[in-house]
Amino acid sequence: MATASSTRRRPPRVESAASKSTTSSPPSPDEPEDTTSRVISPLDILRVILTLIFASCLLSYYLTSGTSLLFKYNPWFLNPSQLSLWWTGPLALTPEQLALYNGSDPAKPIYLAINGTIFDVSAGKHTYGPGGSYEVFAGRDATRAFVTGCFLEDRTGDLRGAEMIYIPIEDDPEEEISSSARKLRAEKERREAKKKVQDEVRRWEQFYKKHKKYFEVGKLVGVPEYTGEPPKLCEPAEKGRPKRKNMNSKKEKKKHAPGKPVQ
């Protein structure tokens, strides 16, 4: 049996200098830090962004002669009324409720309605507010007036009979036309006149929808059905109707006008 003194022992493992050099070790507290590398912090990024925004505002102020800091860009979220509408959702007002937004109360916005759509026109308070040139439209649906141009007489949404503004006055008794042809012509002209009315209404509706300062806020509800006799065409609109005699005269002149020479 081998004794303890005769047992061979392995010598301790000695690492080479090359392996020691490749082994990473934490820096000693006495070693100086490497100040040549720079790490960009979130605070640095924020400083750059704020500097760019400030420079952009100054440039906008200079280029617009002091009228705007955002290159005349008016985002909807900076408008308190539009921001409130986005939060609460579209409005649904009856004609009686809409009448409260006619500009008489400075604490309330100014609304008007066209074709059942309500628009906020508070940005034009000097025009739609009390004493303004279009104050008759505030707080109501006066779609008919947009078609006829009679602001005082046609402050209503009733469009019945408004197509008469485009239908010619029959003032040519010498016109040679049969009764059946006259009837067919009248039906065609009425259809075309009603289409012109709807086109005019849509044109004004799009005007307010695409306006930079006015915006849609909701719909008009609870509007009673228009019954009884339709409104008569207001006097200025009646006088502006086309006359059959003039139309026939133009057709006659066009008929006998010399054509282009044949080449």
C-alpha positions as a printed NumPy array, in Angstrom:
array([[  0.   ,   0.   ,   0.   ],
       [  1.407,   3.363,  -1.04 ],
       [  2.016,   5.893,   1.648],
       [  0.895,   9.512,   1.527],
       [  4.446,  10.674,   0.979],
       [  4.865,   8.464,  -2.031],
       [  1.626,   9.657,  -3.748],
       [  2.309,  11.78 ,  -6.78 ],
       [  0.626,  15.152,  -6.897],
       [ -0.076,  17.132, -10.039],
       [  1.657,  20.445, -10.145],
       [ -0.681,  23.523, -10.064],
       [ -1.887,  24.65 , -13.461],
       [ -0.115,  27.774, -14.601],
       [ -1.869,  29.94 , -17.162],
       [  0.199,  31.406, -19.885],
       [  0.671,  35.126, -20.291],
       [ -1.207,  35.038, -23.623],
       [ -4.284,  33.499, -22.07 ],
       [ -4.193,  36.033, -19.267],
       [ -4.127,  38.851, -21.738],
       [ -7.212,  37.559, -23.539],
       [ -9.213,  37.021, -20.365],
       [-11.411,  40.03 , -19.612],
       [-11.281,  41.357, -16.105],
       [-13.155,  44.255, -14.54 ],
       [-11.229,  47.508, -14.498],
       [ -9.517,  48.461, -11.33 ],
       [-10.959,  51.342,  -9.362],
       [ -7.634,  53.082,  -9.723],
       [ -7.718,  52.981, -13.529],
       [ -8.961,  56.191, -15.304],
       [-12.295,  56.002, -17.232],
       [-12.38 ,  56.151, -21.023],
       [-13.75 ,  59.601, -21.769],
       [-13.376,  59.363, -25.555],
       [-16.622,  57.363, -26.108],
       [-19.948,  59.271, -25.899],
       [-23.354,  57.679, -25.322],
       [-26.411,  59.663, -26.61 ],
       [-28.988,  59.887, -23.865],
       [-32.771,  60.432, -24.277],
       [-32.25 ,  63.915, -22.834],
       [-29.892,  64.77 , -25.694],
       [-32.496,  63.626, -28.242],
       [-35.132,  65.749, -26.525],
       [-32.873,  68.803, -26.664],
       [-32.344,  68.334, -30.406],
       [-36.089,  67.962, -31.08 ],
       [-36.971,  71.065, -29.047],
       [-34.252,  73.039, -30.806],
       [-35.586,  72.041, -34.219],
       [-39.156,  72.955, -33.238],
       [-38.024,  76.343, -31.933],
       [-36.036,  77.024, -35.089],
       [-39.011,  76.01 , -37.247],
       [-41.322,  78.401, -35.381],
       [-38.862,  81.258, -35.802],
       [-38.537,  80.524, -39.511],
       [-42.332,  80.408, -39.906],
       [-42.696,  83.705, -38.052],
       [-40.12 ,  85.298, -40.352],
       [-41.514,  83.898, -43.629],
       [-45.14 ,  84.784, -42.789],
       [-44.242,  88.335, -41.662],
       [-45.213,  87.639, -38.079],
       [-48.671,  86.213, -38.771],
       [-48.033,  82.554, -37.936],
       [-45.665,  80.334, -35.978],
       [-46.816,  77.14 , -37.711],
       [-46.602,  78.148, -41.391],
       [-50.321,  79.018, -41.229],
       [-51.182,  75.424, -40.343],
       [-54.174,  75.201, -38.019],
       [-54.503,  71.636, -36.727],
       [-57.957,  70.657, -35.48 ],
       [-56.614,  69.472, -32.113],
       [-55.59 ,  73.052, -31.262],
       [-59.202,  74.207, -31.651],
       [-61.014,  73.763, -28.3  ],
       [-64.408,  73.349, -30.004],
       [-63.205,  70.648, -32.372],
       [-61.311,  68.914, -29.596],
       [-64.464,  68.9  , -27.452],
       [-66.479,  67.511, -30.373],
       [-63.92 ,  64.733, -30.872],
       [-64.248,  63.827, -27.192],
       [-68.05 ,  63.955, -26.915],
       [-69.011,  62.825, -30.428],
       [-71.401,  64.344, -33.015],
       [-74.36 ,  66.414, -31.82 ],
       [-78.012,  65.753, -32.527],
       [-80.067,  68.936, -32.118],
       [-83.699,  69.716, -32.739],
       [-84.65 ,  73.005, -34.442],
       [-85.56 ,  74.426, -31.028],
       [-82.166,  73.468, -29.586],
       [-80.333,  74.765, -32.639],
       [-82.   ,  78.162, -32.184],
       [-80.05 ,  78.625, -28.928],
       [-76.784,  78.76 , -30.884],
       [-77.538,  81.93 , -32.838],
       [-74.729,  84.03 , -31.381],
       [-76.84 ,  85.895, -28.825],
       [-75.099,  84.032, -25.982],
       [-71.318,  84.702, -26.059],
       [-70.737,  81.54 , -24.035],
       [-72.197,  79.349, -26.793],
       [-70.756,  78.653, -30.245],
       [-72.58 ,  79.797, -33.381],
       [-74.203,  77.039, -35.42 ],
       [-76.082,  76.937, -38.694],
       [-77.582,  74.041, -40.602],
       [-77.826,  73.293, -44.282],
       [-79.54 ,  70.218, -45.669],
       [-79.827,  68.833, -42.13 ],
       [-76.09 ,  69.082, -41.356],
       [-75.006,  71.395, -38.538],
       [-71.811,  73.45 , -38.84 ],
       [-69.872,  75.495, -36.307],
       [-69.258,  78.961, -37.782],
       [-68.009,  80.588, -34.581],
       [-64.805,  81.601, -36.361],
       [-66.951,  83.957, -38.46 ],
       [-68.792,  85.576, -35.553],
       [-68.491,  89.009, -37.174],
       [-70.382,  87.627, -40.179],
       [-72.842,  85.191, -38.56 ],
       [-73.136,  86.8  , -35.136],
       [-75.554,  89.578, -34.127],
       [-75.293,  92.479, -36.549],
       [-73.412,  90.425, -39.126],
       [-74.349,  90.322, -42.786],
       [-75.38 ,  86.639, -42.536],
       [-76.817,  86.554, -39.032],
       [-80.123,  85.318, -40.516],
       [-78.528,  81.883, -41.016],
       [-77.351,  81.466, -37.418],
       [-79.301,  79.061, -35.231],
       [-81.499,  77.672, -38.026],
       [-81.671,  75.57 , -41.174],
       [-82.167,  78.073, -43.99 ],
       [-81.335,  75.774, -46.887],
       [-83.979,  77.344, -49.123],
       [-82.352,  80.764, -48.818],
       [-79.072,  79.352, -50.117],
       [-80.903,  78.423, -53.328],
       [-83.151,  81.432, -53.847],
       [-80.931,  84.128, -52.353],
       [-83.886,  85.536, -50.353],
       [-82.325,  85.608, -46.905],
       [-85.232,  87.143, -45.022],
       [-88.13 ,  85.433, -46.813],
       [-86.73 ,  81.888, -47.132],
       [-85.22 ,  81.11 , -43.731],
       [-86.449,  77.524, -43.855],
       [-85.332,  74.081, -44.897],
       [-88.475,  73.585, -47.008],
       [-87.28 ,  73.202, -50.607],
       [-90.703,  72.497, -52.109],
       [-91.241,  74.704, -55.123],
       [-87.692,  76.081, -55.042],
       [-87.082,  74.515, -58.452],
       [-89.374,  77.153, -59.977],
       [-86.401,  79.517, -59.98 ],
       [-84.95 ,  77.506, -62.867],
       [-88.205,  76.882, -64.789],
       [-88.881,  79.409, -67.601],
       [-91.86 ,  81.765, -67.502],
       [-94.264,  80.984, -70.358],
       [-94.502,  84.431, -71.951],
       [-94.439,  83.498, -75.636],
       [-98.047,  82.971, -76.827],
       [-96.909,  82.771, -80.448],
       [-94.737,  79.736, -79.823],
       [-95.677,  76.906, -82.142],
       [-95.773,  73.771, -80.012],
       [-98.384,  71.1  , -79.41 ],
       [-99.946,  70.565, -75.996],
       [-98.377,  67.094, -75.655],
       [-94.928,  68.397, -76.541],
       [-95.411,  71.279, -74.116],
       [-96.332,  68.817, -71.352],
       [-93.314,  66.616, -72.003],
       [-91.055,  69.653, -72.052],
       [-92.48 ,  70.902, -68.769],
       [-91.859,  67.536, -67.09 ],
       [-88.293,  67.447, -68.361],
       [-87.578,  70.999, -67.269],
       [-88.973,  70.332, -63.794],
       [-86.744,  67.281, -63.372],
       [-83.722,  69.263, -64.481],
       [-84.685,  72.162, -62.204],
       [-84.956,  69.895, -59.149],
       [-81.537,  68.468, -59.936],
       [-80.124,  71.992, -60.12 ],
       [-81.588,  72.738, -56.693],
       [-79.952,  69.656, -55.19 ],
       [-76.665,  70.489, -56.879],
       [-76.77 ,  73.995, -55.431],
       [-77.504,  72.648, -51.949],
       [-74.644,  70.165, -52.186],
       [-72.326,  72.906, -53.382],
       [-73.01 ,  74.995, -50.289],
       [-72.791,  71.966, -48.028],
       [-69.363,  71.144, -49.443],
       [-68.353,  74.775, -48.999],
       [-68.804,  74.497, -45.235],
       [-67.364,  70.99 , -45.003],
       [-64.151,  72.014, -46.751],
       [-63.826,  75.411, -45.103],
       [-60.623,  75.995, -43.151],
       [-62.391,  77.626, -40.199],
       [-65.869,  76.067, -40.148],
       [-66.51 ,  72.418, -39.375],
       [-69.339,  69.898, -39.06 ],
       [-70.639,  69.215, -35.554],
       [-73.703,  67.023, -36.026],
       [-77.131,  66.53 , -37.533],
       [-80.498,  68.236, -37.225],
       [-83.139,  65.873, -35.835],
       [-86.83 ,  66.094, -35.048],
       [-87.605,  68.26 , -38.066],
       [-91.374,  68.218, -38.68 ],
       [-92.584,  67.101, -42.079],
       [-93.375,  69.98 , -44.394],
       [-97.067,  69.833, -45.294],
       [-99.672,  72.141, -46.741],
       [-99.049,  74.61 , -49.504],
       [-95.399,  74.92 , -50.538],
       [-93.764,  78.323, -50.024],
       [-94.201,  80.776, -52.84 ],
       [-91.134,  81.847, -54.716],
       [-89.884,  85.127, -53.289],
       [-90.158,  88.216, -55.466],
       [-86.439,  88.603, -56.35 ],
       [-86.235,  84.921, -57.299],
       [-89.44 ,  85.175, -59.35 ],
       [-88.054,  88.132, -61.273],
       [-84.857,  86.234, -61.954],
       [-86.554,  83.301, -63.643],
       [-85.683,  82.717, -67.308],
       [-88.302,  83.789, -69.902],
       [-89.485,  81.484, -72.645],
       [-89.615,  84.267, -75.202],
       [-85.966,  85.118, -74.676],
       [-84.986,  81.463, -74.836],
       [-86.838,  80.974, -78.123],
       [-85.3  ,  84.139, -79.501],
       [-81.812,  82.88 , -78.724],
       [-82.596,  79.549, -80.342],
       [-83.864,  81.327, -83.433],
       [-80.752,  83.462, -83.714],
       [-78.561,  80.428, -83.261],
       [-80.553,  78.56 , -85.884],
       [-80.026,  81.263, -88.53 ],
       [-76.477,  82.108, -87.525],
       [-73.948,  81.497, -90.299],
       [-71.927,  78.343, -89.809],
       [-68.246,  77.788, -90.326],
       [-67.209,  77.595, -93.98 ],
       [-66.513,  74.131, -95.32 ],
       [-62.81 ,  73.619, -95.992]])
